[in-house]
Amino acid sequence: MLTSKAKIAYATGAVPNGIKVDMFTFFLLFYYGNVVGLEPGLAGLAIAIALFFDAFTDPIIGSISDRTNSSIGRRHPYLFVSVVPIVVGYVFLFMPRSDWELAQASLFIWMLSFCIITRFGMTLFDVPHRALGGEITKDYDERTSLFSIRELFAWLAGLSNAFLGYYVFFASTPEYPKGQLNPDAWAPFGYTGAAIMGLFIIISSIATLRYGTSLSSWEGRITLKDIYTEIRLALTNKTFVIFFFGSFGLSVAWGLGNTLTLYINTYFWELSGTQITLFLPMYVVCAFLAFTFAPRLVKLFEKRSIILVSMFLTGIIYPAPLLLGYFDLTPPKGTYQLVMFLWIFILIGITNNIIGNMIRDSMVADIADEVELISDKRQEGVLFAALGFLQKVNTGFGTAIAGFVLSIIGFTSTNPTDDQVLFLISAQGGLVPIMLLIPIAIFYFYNLDREKHRLILEELDLKKS
């Protein structure tokens, strides 16, 4: 059994991706479309192309890390190397200003280039790091506990990043009452995030070094044909296919909804940056509630059942405040009373969402055991690469769709029309819940339960003995 110290040492590695996900989900499209001046459709295209690049690099890095044998283990070489592209790419990504007067094509190339560099750096870190978590424990319940702590750290990192943004860098000023529109705030925001990510990459890599060196090493040939064959074997596992496409549908829905959140808060709810900051304490409460309940729920119910219920409840609660706001059944817009009213829906919806994230992470480790039984190879790297890719779908494909939506309706940050704002709340409050029906239907067929996993571990033990 892992000690609490070991779990925390591992969980600190979720901080870099937590910051990156927060920035890419809630801020990136807003920054390029509303502050720098890149046409939203082009910004969405840049994000989509970067995601296409990830579709190739993620499983390759996962497979290469599975096959790496070194004096510091098969995961840690990539953890240490990743710090350079992550920090460099992230700093330059949030450097452009509207007064640079760059052409649209130049802004597009800039955004695309540093999106790819940042995301590739995160692939080098996050894929091996997730795989490490799948290896250091094989217990069905302990995995949920480990990945719950990891998810908690990721959420706290993202929320801390958002707090720095809204409360420190985007604080309201006489010139910019909505501080998120202040062009001078974004580069320091980017520098700060890059520094924190780099620091925690180094901390987590060093803190988990002794666990990484004690794990299994790869045996067998290392050829391109073998890599392709074994990637195909892992990714065509029936249980994994159900998990992947269910999670893919969920990620697309959440990516679209989350990307539009800052637009909704700014232009529909008419909140200032300081007021938006007040959502963050409730997000922290949600993260701790999910961390408290997720491991306990897994001991009482099957993981599949918890996932289905969490998505269903989230789909119901998600559109409720927008519907009430449209019919003027909420406190006045732009007020602190409205912020407290919205806390209720955040508490229910986000807690359910985080519980689902925590449990889905542990499911991948369970699937890795099933794949090992079939292939005789530990392939956490490949499988967790797919999970990392799904998270990028959240921040990439969903964001790209949001960019195209904004482009289609001709959305402008200076003076959006009532019809444009109505279209945005229809997309977030109507389309997103409908999209959630797809992953609910797919996850219904997931069948790797506690008993089946126990039998898999018994067969693996027999093979090894």
RAKAQUI-V667484 format. One record per pair of residues at least 24 apart in sequence whose ideal C-beta (glycine too) atoms are under 10 Angstrom apart, sorted by the first residue. I is the first residue (numbers start at 0). J is the second residue. D is the distance in whole Angstrom. If there is no record, write none. Layout:
i:j:d
I:J:D
I:J:D
This chain:
i:j:d
0:136:8
0:138:7
0:141:6
0:144:10
1:135:7
1:136:6
1:138:9
1:141:7
1:142:10
1:144:8
1:145:7
1:148:10
1:210:9
3:144:10
3:148:9
4:206:9
5:135:8
5:136:9
5:145:9
5:206:9
5:207:8
5:209:9
5:210:7
6:132:9
6:135:9
6:136:9
6:141:9
6:144:7
6:145:6
6:146:10
6:147:9
6:148:5
6:149:8
7:148:7
7:149:10
7:152:8
7:203:10
7:206:8
8:202:9
8:203:7
8:205:9
8:206:4
8:207:5
8:208:9
8:209:9
8:210:8
9:128:8
9:131:7
9:132:6
9:135:7
9:136:10
9:145:7
9:146:9
9:148:8
9:149:7
9:152:9
9:203:7
9:206:8
9:207:6
9:210:7
10:132:9
10:145:8
10:146:9
10:147:9
10:148:4
10:149:5
10:150:8
10:151:7
10:152:4
10:153:8
10:155:10
10:203:8
10:206:10
10:207:10
11:148:10
11:149:9
11:152:6
11:156:9
11:198:10
11:199:6
11:200:9
11:202:6
11:203:4
11:204:10
11:206:7
11:207:9
12:78:8
12:124:8
12:125:8
12:127:10
12:128:5
12:129:9
12:131:8
12:132:8
12:149:7
12:152:8
12:153:9
12:199:7
12:200:8
12:202:8
12:203:4
12:204:8
12:206:8
12:207:7
13:125:9
13:128:8
13:129:9
13:132:9
13:146:9
13:148:8
13:149:5
13:150:7
13:151:8
13:152:4
13:153:4
13:154:9
13:155:9
13:156:7
13:157:9
13:199:9
13:203:8
13:360:10
14:149:10
14:152:6
14:153:7
14:155:8
14:156:4
14:157:9
14:159:9
14:160:9
14:195:7
14:196:7
14:198:9
14:199:4
14:200:8
14:202:8
14:203:8
15:81:8
15:82:9
15:85:7
15:86:10
15:89:10
15:120:9
15:121:7
15:124:6
15:125:8
15:128:9
15:153:9
15:156:8
15:192:9
15:193:10
15:195:8
15:196:4
15:197:8
15:198:9
15:199:5
15:200:5
15:203:8
16:85:9
16:121:6
16:124:8
16:125:5
16:128:8
16:129:9
16:149:10
16:152:10
16:153:6
16:156:8
16:157:9
16:196:8
16:199:10
16:200:10
16:387:8
16:390:7
16:391:10
16:394:10
17:149:10
17:150:9
17:151:10
17:152:7
17:153:4
17:154:7
17:155:7
17:156:3
17:157:4
17:158:8
17:159:8
17:160:7
17:195:10
17:196:9
17:199:9
18:85:10
18:89:9
18:153:9
18:156:5
18:157:6
18:159:8
18:160:5
18:161:10
18:163:10
18:191:9
18:192:5
18:193:9
18:195:6
18:196:5
18:199:9
19:85:8
19:88:10
19:89:7
19:117:7
19:118:8
19:120:9
19:121:6
19:124:10
19:125:9
19:153:10
19:156:9
19:157:9
19:160:9
19:192:8
19:193:10
19:196:7
19:390:10
19:391:10
19:394:8
20:121:9
20:125:10
20:153:7
20:154:10
20:156:9
20:157:6
20:160:9
20:257:9
20:390:6
20:391:9
20:393:7
20:394:6
21:153:9
21:154:9
21:156:8
21:157:3
21:158:8
21:159:9
21:160:5
21:161:6
21:164:8
21:192:9
21:257:9
21:394:9
22:89:8
22:92:9
22:93:8
22:117:9
22:157:8
22:160:6
22:161:9
22:164:8
22:188:8
22:189:8
22:192:6
22:196:10
22:394:9
23:49:10
23:89:10
23:92:9
23:114:8
23:117:8
23:118:8
23:121:10
23:254:10
23:257:10
23:258:9
23:390:10
23:391:8
23:393:9
23:394:4
23:395:7
23:398:7
24:157:8
24:253:9
24:254:7
24:256:10
24:257:5
24:258:6
24:260:8
24:261:9
24:390:10
24:393:7
24:394:5
24:395:9
24:397:8
24:398:7
24:401:10
25:157:9
25:160:9
25:161:7
25:164:8
25:179:10
25:257:6
25:258:7
25:259:10
25:260:6
25:261:5
25:262:10
25:264:10
25:275:10
25:394:9
25:398:9
26:93:8
26:160:9
26:161:8
26:164:7
26:169:10
26:179:8
26:185:8
26:188:8
26:189:10
26:192:10
26:258:10
26:261:7
27:92:8
27:93:8
27:110:8
27:114:8
27:117:10
27:258:8
27:394:8
27:395:10
27:398:7
27:402:10
28:110:10
28:258:6
28:259:9
28:261:9
28:262:9
28:394:10
28:397:10
28:398:5
28:399:9
28:401:6
28:402:6
28:405:8
29:179:7
29:180:9
29:258:8
29:259:10
29:260:10
29:261:5
29:262:7
29:265:8
29:398:10
29:401:10
29:405:10
29:412:9
30:92:9
30:93:7
30:95:9
30:110:10
30:179:9
30:182:9
30:184:10
30:185:6
30:188:9
30:189:9
30:261:10
31:92:9
31:93:9
31:95:8
31:106:7
31:107:9
31:109:9
31:110:6
31:114:10
31:185:10
31:402:9
32:262:9
32:401:10
32:402:7
32:405:7
32:406:9
32:410:8
32:411:9
32:412:7
33:97:10
33:177:10
33:179:8
33:180:6
33:182:10
33:261:9
33:262:9
33:265:9
33:405:10
33:410:9
33:411:9
33:412:4
33:413:9
34:93:10
34:95:9
34:96:8
34:97:7
34:179:8
34:180:6
34:181:8
34:182:5
34:183:10
34:184:9
34:185:6
34:412:8
35:93:9
35:94:10
35:95:5
35:96:7
35:97:6
35:98:10
35:99:8
35:101:8
35:106:6
35:109:9
35:110:8
35:182:8
35:185:8
36:95:9
36:96:9
36:97:5
36:98:10
36:99:10
36:100:9
36:101:9
36:103:8
36:106:7
36:182:10
36:412:9
37:95:9
37:97:10
37:101:9
37:103:7
37:105:10
37:106:5
37:107:7
37:109:9
37:110:7
37:402:9
38:103:6
38:106:9
38:107:8
38:402:9
38:405:9
38:406:6
39:401:8
39:402:5
39:403:8
39:404:8
39:405:4
39:406:5
39:407:9
39:408:9
39:409:9
39:410:7
39:411:10
39:412:10
40:399:9
40:402:6
40:403:6
40:404:9
40:405:8
40:406:3
40:407:8
41:103:6
41:104:9
41:106:8
41:107:5
41:110:8
41:111:9
41:402:8
41:406:8
42:106:9
42:107:8
42:110:6
42:111:10
42:114:10
42:398:8
42:399:8
42:401:9
42:402:5
42:403:10
42:405:9
42:406:9
43:258:9
43:395:10
43:396:10
43:397:10
43:398:7
43:399:4
43:400:7
43:401:7
43:402:2
43:403:5
43:404:8
43:405:8
43:406:7
44:107:7
44:110:10
44:111:8
44:399:7
44:402:7
44:403:8
44:406:9
45:106:9
45:107:6
45:108:8
45:109:9
45:110:5
45:111:4
45:112:9
45:113:10
45:114:6
45:115:9
45:395:10
45:398:10
45:399:8
45:402:9
46:110:8
46:111:8
46:114:6
46:118:10
46:254:10
46:258:9
46:391:10
46:394:8
46:395:5
46:396:8
46:397:9
46:398:5
46:399:5
46:400:10
46:401:9
46:402:7
47:111:10
47:395:7
47:396:7
47:398:9
47:399:4
47:400:9
47:402:8
47:403:9
48:107:10
48:110:10
48:111:6
48:114:8
48:115:8
48:395:9
48:399:9
49:110:9
49:111:6
49:112:9
49:113:9
49:114:4
49:115:5
49:116:9
49:117:9
49:118:6
49:119:9
49:391:8
49:394:10
49:395:6
49:399:9
50:114:9
50:115:10
50:118:8
50:254:10
50:388:8
50:391:6
50:392:7
50:394:9
50:395:4
50:396:6
50:397:10
50:398:9
50:399:7
51:115:10
51:395:9
51:396:10
52:111:9
52:114:9
52:115:5
52:118:7
52:119:7
52:122:10
52:391:10
52:395:10
53:114:10
53:115:8
53:118:6
53:119:8
53:121:9
53:122:7
53:384:9
53:387:8
53:388:6
53:390:10
53:391:5
53:392:9
53:395:7
54:385:10
54:388:6
54:391:9
54:392:9
54:395:10
55:388:10
56:115:9
56:118:8
56:119:6
56:122:5
56:123:9
56:126:9
56:384:9
56:388:9
57:118:9
57:119:9
57:121:10
57:122:5
57:125:9
57:126:6
57:380:10
57:381:9
57:383:9
57:384:4
57:385:7
57:386:9
57:387:6
57:388:4
57:389:10
57:391:8
58:122:10
58:126:9
58:226:9
58:227:10
58:230:5
58:231:10
58:233:9
58:234:7
58:380:9
58:381:6
58:382:9
58:384:5
58:385:7
58:387:10
58:388:8
59:122:9
59:126:10
59:226:8
59:227:10
59:230:8
59:380:10
59:381:9
59:384:8
60:119:9
60:122:5
60:123:6
60:124:10
60:125:10
60:126:5
60:127:7
60:380:7
60:381:9
60:384:6
60:387:9
61:122:9
61:126:5
61:127:8
61:129:9
61:130:7
61:230:8
61:233:9
61:378:8
61:379:8
61:380:4
61:381:4
61:382:7
61:383:6
61:384:3
61:385:8
61:386:10
61:387:8
61:388:9
62:126:10
62:221:10
62:225:9
62:226:5
62:227:9
62:229:7
62:230:5
62:233:9
62:378:8
62:380:6
62:381:5
62:384:8
63:123:10
63:126:10
63:127:9
63:221:9
63:226:8
63:380:8
63:381:10
63:384:10
64:123:9
64:126:7
64:127:4
64:128:10
64:130:6
64:131:9
64:217:10
64:379:9
64:380:4
64:381:9
64:383:9
64:384:9
65:127:9
65:130:7
65:217:6
65:221:10
65:226:9
65:229:8
65:230:10
65:233:9
65:376:7
65:377:7
65:378:6
65:379:7
65:380:4
65:381:6
65:382:10
65:383:10
65:384:9
66:216:9
66:217:5
66:218:10
66:219:8
66:220:9
66:221:5
66:222:10
66:225:9
66:226:7
66:229:9
66:376:9
66:378:10
66:380:8
67:127:9
67:216:9
67:217:7
67:221:9
67:380:9
68:216:5
68:217:6
68:218:9
68:221:9
69:211:10
69:212:9
69:216:9
70:212:8
71:204:9
71:208:6
71:209:10
71:211:7
71:212:6
72:127:9
72:131:8
72:134:10
72:207:9
72:208:8
72:209:9
72:210:8
72:211:3
72:212:5
72:213:8
72:214:6
72:215:10
72:216:8
73:127:8
73:130:9
73:131:9
73:134:9
73:211:8
73:212:9
73:214:7
73:215:8
73:216:6
73:217:7
73:377:10
73:379:10
73:380:8
74:124:10
74:126:9
74:127:4
74:128:7
74:129:9
74:130:6
74:131:5
74:132:10
74:134:8
74:204:9
74:207:8
74:208:10
74:210:9
74:211:5
74:212:10
74:214:8
74:379:9
74:380:8
75:127:8
75:128:9
75:131:8
75:204:6
75:205:9
75:207:8
75:208:6
75:210:10
75:211:5
75:212:8
76:123:9
76:127:8
76:204:10
76:211:10
77:122:9
77:123:5
77:124:7
77:125:10
77:126:8
77:127:5
77:128:9
77:130:10
77:204:9
77:380:9
78:123:8
78:124:6
78:125:9
78:127:6
78:128:6
78:131:8
78:200:7
78:201:9
78:203:7
78:204:4
78:205:9
78:207:8
78:208:9
78:211:8
79:123:9
79:124:9
79:200:8
79:201:8
79:204:5
79:205:9
79:208:10
80:120:9
80:123:6
80:124:9
80:200:10
80:204:10
81:119:9
81:120:5
81:121:7
81:122:8
81:123:4
81:124:4
81:125:8
81:126:10
81:127:9
81:128:9
81:196:10
81:197:10
81:200:6
81:204:9
82:120:8
82:123:9
82:124:8
82:193:10
82:196:8
82:197:5
82:198:9
82:199:10
82:200:5
82:201:7
82:204:8
83:116:10
83:120:7
83:123:9
83:197:9
83:200:10
84:113:10
84:115:9
84:116:5
84:117:7
84:118:9
84:119:6
84:120:3
84:121:8
84:122:9
84:123:7
84:124:9
85:116:8
85:117:6
85:118:9
85:119:9
85:120:4
85:121:6
85:122:10
85:123:8
85:124:7
85:125:10
85:193:7
85:196:6
85:197:7
85:200:7
86:117:9
86:120:8
86:190:10
86:192:10
86:193:5
86:194:8
86:196:7
86:197:5
86:198:10
86:200:9
87:113:8
87:116:7
87:117:8
87:120:8
87:193:8
87:197:10
88:112:8
88:113:5
88:114:8
88:115:8
88:116:3
88:117:3
88:118:8
88:119:8
88:120:6
88:121:9
88:193:9
89:113:8
89:114:10
89:116:9
89:117:5
89:118:10
89:120:8
89:121:9
89:189:6
89:190:9
89:192:6
89:193:4
89:194:10
89:196:7
89:197:9
90:117:9
90:186:8
90:189:6
90:190:6
90:192:9
90:193:5
90:194:9
90:197:10
91:116:8
91:117:9
91:186:10
91:189:8
91:193:9
92:116:8
92:117:6
92:118:10
92:185:10
92:189:7
92:192:10
92:193:9
93:117:10
93:185:5
93:186:6
93:187:9
93:188:7
93:189:3
93:190:8
93:192:8
93:193:9
94:185:8
94:186:6
94:189:7
94:190:9
95:182:10
95:185:9
95:186:9
96:182:5
96:183:8
96:185:8
96:186:8
97:182:6
98:182:7
114:395:9
117:193:9
117:196:10
118:387:10
118:391:6
118:394:9
118:395:8
120:196:9
120:200:9
121:196:9
121:200:10
121:387:8
121:390:9
121:391:8
122:384:8
122:387:7
122:388:9
122:391:8
123:200:10
124:196:9
124:199:10
124:200:6
124:203:9
124:204:8
124:387:10
125:153:10
125:200:10
125:383:8
125:384:9
125:386:9
125:387:5
125:390:8
125:391:9
126:379:9
126:380:6
126:381:9
126:382:10
126:383:6
126:384:5
126:385:9
126:386:9
126:387:5
126:388:9
127:204:10
127:211:9
127:379:9
127:380:6
127:383:8
127:384:9
127:387:10
128:200:9
128:203:7
128:204:8
128:207:8
128:211:10
128:383:8
128:387:9
129:360:7
129:363:8
129:364:9
129:379:8
129:380:9
129:382:9
129:383:4
129:384:8
129:386:6
129:387:6
129:390:10
130:214:10
130:363:9
130:364:9
130:367:8
130:377:9
130:378:9
130:379:4
130:380:4
130:381:8
130:382:8
130:383:4
130:384:8
130:386:9
130:387:9
131:203:10
131:207:7
131:210:7
131:211:6
131:214:8
131:379:8
131:380:9
131:383:9
132:207:9
132:210:10
132:360:8
132:361:9
132:363:9
132:364:7
132:379:8
132:383:8
133:360:9
133:361:9
133:363:7
133:364:4
133:365:9
133:366:9
133:367:5
133:368:9
133:377:9
133:378:10
133:379:4
133:380:9
133:382:7
133:383:6
133:386:10
134:210:8
134:211:9
134:213:10
134:214:5
134:215:7
134:364:8
134:367:8
134:377:7
134:379:6
134:380:10
134:383:10
135:207:8
135:210:5
135:211:9
135:213:9
135:214:7
135:364:10
136:361:10
136:364:8
137:364:8
137:365:9
137:367:9
137:368:7
137:371:10
137:452:9
137:455:10
137:456:6
137:459:9
138:364:10
138:452:10
138:456:9
139:297:8
139:298:10
139:302:9
139:361:8
139:364:9
139:365:7
139:368:9
139:448:10
139:449:6
139:450:10
139:452:5
139:453:7
139:456:8
140:294:7
140:295:10
140:297:6
140:298:6
140:361:9
140:449:9
141:294:9
141:361:9
141:364:10
142:294:10
142:297:9
142:358:10
142:360:8
142:361:4
142:362:9
142:363:9
142:364:5
142:365:7
142:368:10
142:452:10
143:293:6
143:294:5
143:295:9
143:296:9
143:297:5
143:298:9
143:302:8
143:305:10
143:357:7
143:358:6
143:360:8
143:361:4
143:362:9
143:364:9
143:365:10
144:290:9
144:293:8
144:294:5
144:295:10
144:297:9
144:357:9
144:361:8
145:294:9
145:357:10
145:360:9
145:361:8
145:364:9
146:293:9
146:294:10
146:356:9
146:357:6
146:358:8
146:359:9
146:360:4
146:361:5
146:362:9
146:363:9
146:364:8
147:289:7
147:290:5
147:291:9
147:292:9
147:293:5
147:294:6
147:295:10
147:297:9
147:353:9
147:354:9
147:356:9
147:357:4
147:358:8
147:360:8
147:361:8
148:290:7
148:293:10
148:294:9
148:357:9
149:356:10
149:357:8
149:360:7
149:361:10
150:286:8
150:289:7
150:290:7
150:293:8
150:353:6
150:354:9
150:355:10
150:356:5
150:357:4
150:358:9
150:359:9
150:360:6
150:361:10
151:283:10
151:286:5
151:287:7
151:289:7
151:290:4
151:291:10
151:293:9
151:353:8
151:357:8
152:199:9
152:203:9
152:286:9
152:290:10
153:286:9
153:353:9
153:356:8
153:357:10
153:360:10
153:390:9
154:282:7
154:283:8
154:285:8
154:286:4
154:287:9
154:289:8
154:290:9
154:349:9
154:352:10
154:353:6
154:356:8
154:357:10
155:282:9
155:283:7
155:286:6
155:287:9
155:290:10
156:192:10
156:195:8
156:196:9
156:199:8
157:279:10
157:282:8
157:286:9
158:278:9
158:279:5
158:280:9
158:281:10
158:282:5
158:283:6
158:285:9
158:286:7
159:192:10
159:195:8
159:279:8
159:283:9
160:188:9
160:191:8
160:192:6
160:195:8
160:196:9
160:279:10
161:261:10
161:275:8
161:276:8
161:278:8
161:279:6
161:282:8
162:276:6
162:278:10
162:279:5
162:280:9
162:282:9
162:283:9
163:187:10
163:188:7
163:191:6
163:192:8
163:195:9
163:276:10
164:188:6
164:191:9
164:192:9
164:261:10
164:272:8
164:275:9
164:276:8
164:279:10
165:261:10
165:264:10
165:270:10
165:271:9
165:272:5
165:273:7
165:274:9
165:275:5
165:276:4
165:277:9
165:278:9
165:279:7
166:272:8
166:273:7
166:275:9
166:276:5
166:277:9
166:279:8
167:191:8
167:272:10
167:276:9
168:272:9
169:271:9
169:272:4
169:273:8
169:275:8
169:276:8
170:271:9
170:272:6
170:273:6
170:276:9
171:271:5
171:272:6
171:273:5
171:274:9
172:272:10
175:271:10
175:272:9
176:271:6
176:272:9
176:273:9
177:264:10
177:265:6
177:266:10
177:269:9
177:270:8
177:271:6
177:272:6
177:273:10
177:274:10
177:275:9
177:412:10
178:271:7
178:272:4
178:273:8
178:275:10
178:276:10
179:261:7
179:264:9
179:265:7
179:271:9
179:272:5
179:275:8
180:265:8
180:272:9
180:412:7
180:413:10
181:272:9
184:272:9
214:377:9
214:379:10
215:376:10
215:377:6
216:377:10
217:376:8
217:377:8
217:378:10
217:380:10
218:375:9
218:376:9
218:377:10
219:375:9
219:376:8
225:376:10
226:381:9
228:374:9
229:370:9
229:374:7
229:376:6
229:378:6
229:381:7
230:378:8
230:380:10
230:381:5
230:382:10
230:384:9
230:385:10
231:381:10
232:370:7
232:373:7
232:374:5
232:376:8
232:378:8
232:381:9
233:366:9
233:367:8
233:370:5
233:371:10
233:373:9
233:374:7
233:376:8
233:378:5
233:379:10
233:380:9
233:381:5
233:382:6
233:384:9
233:385:8
234:370:9
234:378:9
234:381:7
234:382:8
234:384:9
234:385:7
236:366:7
236:367:10
236:369:7
236:370:5
236:373:7
236:374:9
236:378:10
236:382:9
236:447:10
237:366:10
237:369:9
237:444:9
237:445:10
237:446:9
237:447:10
238:362:9
238:365:8
238:366:5
238:369:6
238:370:9
238:444:10
238:445:7
238:446:7
238:447:5
238:451:9
239:362:9
239:363:8
239:366:5
239:367:9
239:369:8
239:370:7
239:381:10
239:382:7
239:385:7
239:447:9
240:441:9
240:444:10
241:303:10
241:366:10
241:441:6
241:442:7
241:443:9
241:444:5
241:445:5
241:446:8
241:447:9
242:303:10
242:306:10
242:359:8
242:362:6
242:363:7
242:365:9
242:366:6
242:382:9
242:385:9
242:386:9
242:389:9
242:441:9
242:442:8
242:445:6
242:447:8
243:363:10
243:366:10
243:382:9
243:385:6
243:386:9
243:388:9
243:389:7
243:441:9
244:389:10
244:437:9
244:438:8
244:441:5
244:442:9
245:303:10
245:306:8
245:307:10
245:310:9
245:359:9
245:389:10
245:437:8
245:438:4
245:439:8
245:440:8
245:441:4
245:442:4
245:443:9
245:444:9
245:445:7
246:306:9
246:355:10
246:356:10
246:359:6
246:362:9
246:363:9
246:385:9
246:386:7
246:388:10
246:389:5
246:390:9
246:392:8
246:393:9
246:438:7
246:441:9
246:442:8
247:385:9
247:388:9
247:389:6
247:392:6
247:393:10
247:396:9
247:437:9
247:438:8
247:441:9
248:310:10
248:389:10
248:392:10
248:434:7
248:435:8
248:436:9
248:437:4
248:438:4
248:439:9
248:440:9
248:441:6
248:442:9
249:306:9
249:310:7
249:313:9
249:352:9
249:355:8
249:356:10
249:359:8
249:389:8
249:392:9
249:393:8
249:434:9
249:435:7
249:437:8
249:438:4
249:439:9
249:441:9
249:442:8
250:388:9
250:389:5
250:390:7
250:391:8
250:392:4
250:393:4
250:394:9
250:395:9
250:396:7
250:397:7
250:438:9
251:389:9
251:392:6
251:393:8
251:395:10
251:396:6
251:397:5
251:399:10
251:400:7
251:431:9
251:434:7
251:435:10
251:437:9
251:438:9
252:310:9
252:313:10
252:314:9
252:317:9
252:393:9
252:397:7
252:400:10
252:430:8
252:431:5
252:432:8
252:433:9
252:434:4
252:435:5
252:436:9
252:437:8
252:438:7
253:313:9
253:317:10
253:352:7
253:355:10
253:356:10
253:390:10
253:392:9
253:393:5
253:394:9
253:397:6
253:431:8
253:434:9
253:435:9
253:438:10
254:390:9
254:391:9
254:392:6
254:393:4
254:394:6
254:395:7
254:396:6
254:397:2
254:398:6
254:399:8
254:400:7
254:401:8
254:431:10
255:393:9
255:396:9
255:397:4
255:398:8
255:399:9
255:400:5
255:401:6
255:404:8
255:426:7
255:427:8
255:430:7
255:431:6
255:434:7
256:313:10
256:317:7
256:318:10
256:393:10
256:397:7
256:401:9
256:426:8
256:427:5
256:428:9
256:430:8
256:431:4
256:432:9
256:434:9
256:435:9
257:352:10
257:393:7
257:394:8
257:397:7
257:398:8
257:401:9
257:427:9
257:431:9
258:393:9
258:394:8
258:395:10
258:397:6
258:398:5
258:399:9
258:400:8
258:401:4
258:402:8
258:404:9
258:405:9
258:426:10
258:427:9
259:397:9
259:398:10
259:400:10
259:401:6
259:404:8
259:405:9
259:423:6
259:424:9
259:426:6
259:427:5
259:428:10
259:430:10
259:431:9
260:401:10
260:427:7
262:401:8
262:404:10
262:405:8
262:410:8
262:412:9
262:415:9
262:419:10
262:420:8
262:423:6
262:424:9
262:426:10
262:427:9
263:320:10
263:321:7
263:324:9
263:420:8
263:423:6
263:424:6
263:426:10
263:427:6
263:428:9
264:338:10
264:341:9
265:412:9
265:415:9
265:420:10
266:410:9
266:412:8
266:415:5
266:419:8
266:420:5
266:423:7
266:424:9
267:321:8
267:324:7
267:325:9
267:332:8
267:415:9
267:417:10
267:420:5
267:421:9
267:423:7
267:424:6
267:427:9
267:428:10
268:320:9
268:321:9
268:324:7
268:329:9
268:332:6
268:333:7
268:334:9
268:337:6
268:338:9
268:341:8
268:424:10
269:331:9
269:332:4
269:333:4
269:334:9
269:337:9
269:420:10
270:332:8
270:333:6
270:334:9
270:335:9
270:337:7
270:338:7
270:341:9
271:333:8
273:335:10
274:333:8
274:334:8
274:335:7
274:337:8
274:338:5
275:338:8
276:338:9
277:335:7
277:338:5
277:339:8
277:341:9
277:342:8
278:338:7
278:341:7
278:342:7
278:345:6
278:349:9
279:345:10
280:342:9
281:338:9
281:339:9
281:341:9
281:342:5
281:343:9
281:344:10
281:345:5
281:346:6
281:349:8
281:350:10
282:342:10
282:345:7
282:346:9
282:349:6
282:350:10
282:353:9
284:342:9
284:345:9
284:346:7
284:349:9
284:350:8
285:345:7
285:346:6
285:347:9
285:348:8
285:349:4
285:350:4
285:351:9
285:352:8
285:353:6
285:354:9
286:349:8
286:350:8
286:353:6
286:357:10
287:350:9
287:353:10
288:346:8
288:349:9
288:350:5
288:351:10
288:353:8
288:354:8
289:349:8
289:350:5
289:351:8
289:352:8
289:353:4
289:354:5
289:355:9
289:356:8
289:357:6
289:358:10
290:353:8
290:354:9
290:357:7
291:350:10
291:354:10
292:350:8
292:351:10
292:353:9
292:354:6
292:357:9
293:350:10
293:353:8
293:354:5
293:355:9
293:356:9
293:357:4
293:358:6
293:361:9
294:357:8
294:358:9
294:361:9
296:354:7
296:357:10
296:358:8
297:354:10
297:357:9
297:358:7
297:361:8
297:449:9
298:449:9
300:358:10
300:449:10
301:358:10
301:445:9
301:446:9
301:447:9
301:448:5
301:449:7
301:450:9
302:355:10
302:358:5
302:359:8
302:361:7
302:362:6
302:365:8
302:442:10
302:445:8
302:447:8
302:448:8
302:449:8
302:452:10
303:358:9
303:362:9
303:442:6
303:443:8
303:444:9
303:445:5
303:446:7
303:447:8
303:448:7
304:442:10
304:445:10
304:448:9
305:351:10
305:354:7
305:355:7
305:357:10
305:358:6
305:359:10
306:354:9
306:355:6
306:356:10
306:358:6
306:359:7
306:362:8
306:438:9
306:439:9
306:442:5
306:443:10
306:445:8
307:355:9
307:438:9
307:439:6
307:440:10
307:442:6
307:443:7
307:445:9
308:351:8
308:354:9
308:355:9
308:439:10
309:348:10
309:350:9
309:351:4
309:352:7
309:353:9
309:354:5
309:355:4
309:356:9
309:357:10
309:358:8
309:359:10
309:439:10
310:351:8
310:352:9
310:355:6
310:435:6
310:436:9
310:438:6
310:439:5
310:442:7
311:351:9
311:435:8
311:436:9
311:439:6
312:347:7
312:348:8
312:350:9
312:351:5
312:352:9
312:354:10
312:355:10
313:347:8
313:348:5
313:349:8
313:350:9
313:351:5
313:352:6
313:354:10
313:355:8
313:431:9
313:432:8
313:435:7
314:348:9
314:351:10
314:431:8
314:432:4
314:433:8
314:434:9
314:435:4
314:436:7
314:438:10
314:439:8
315:347:9
315:348:9
315:351:10
315:432:8
315:435:10
316:343:9
316:344:6
316:345:9
316:346:9
316:347:5
316:348:4
316:349:9
316:350:10
316:351:8
316:352:10
316:432:9
317:344:8
317:347:10
317:348:6
317:351:10
317:352:9
317:427:8
317:428:7
317:429:10
317:431:6
317:432:5
317:435:8
318:344:10
318:424:9
318:425:10
318:427:8
318:428:4
318:429:6
318:430:10
318:431:8
318:432:5
318:433:10
319:343:9
319:344:6
319:347:9
319:348:9
319:428:8
319:432:10
320:344:5
320:345:9
320:348:9
320:424:10
320:428:8
321:423:9
321:424:5
321:425:9
321:427:7
321:428:4
321:429:8
322:424:9
322:428:6
322:429:9
324:424:8
324:428:9
325:421:8
325:424:7
325:425:9
325:428:8
355:438:10
355:442:10
356:390:9
356:393:10
359:386:8
359:389:9
359:442:9
360:386:7
360:390:10
362:386:9
362:442:10
362:445:8
362:447:7
362:452:10
363:387:10
363:389:10
364:452:10
365:447:6
365:448:9
365:449:9
365:451:9
365:452:5
365:455:8
365:456:10
366:445:10
366:447:7
366:452:9
366:455:10
368:447:9
368:452:7
368:455:5
368:456:6
368:458:10
368:459:7
369:447:7
369:451:8
369:452:8
369:455:6
369:458:10
369:459:10
370:455:10
371:455:8
371:456:10
371:458:10
371:459:6
371:462:9
372:454:9
372:455:5
372:456:9
372:458:6
372:459:6
372:462:8
373:455:10
375:459:10
375:462:8
397:431:9
397:434:10
400:426:9
400:430:9
401:426:8
401:427:9
404:430:9
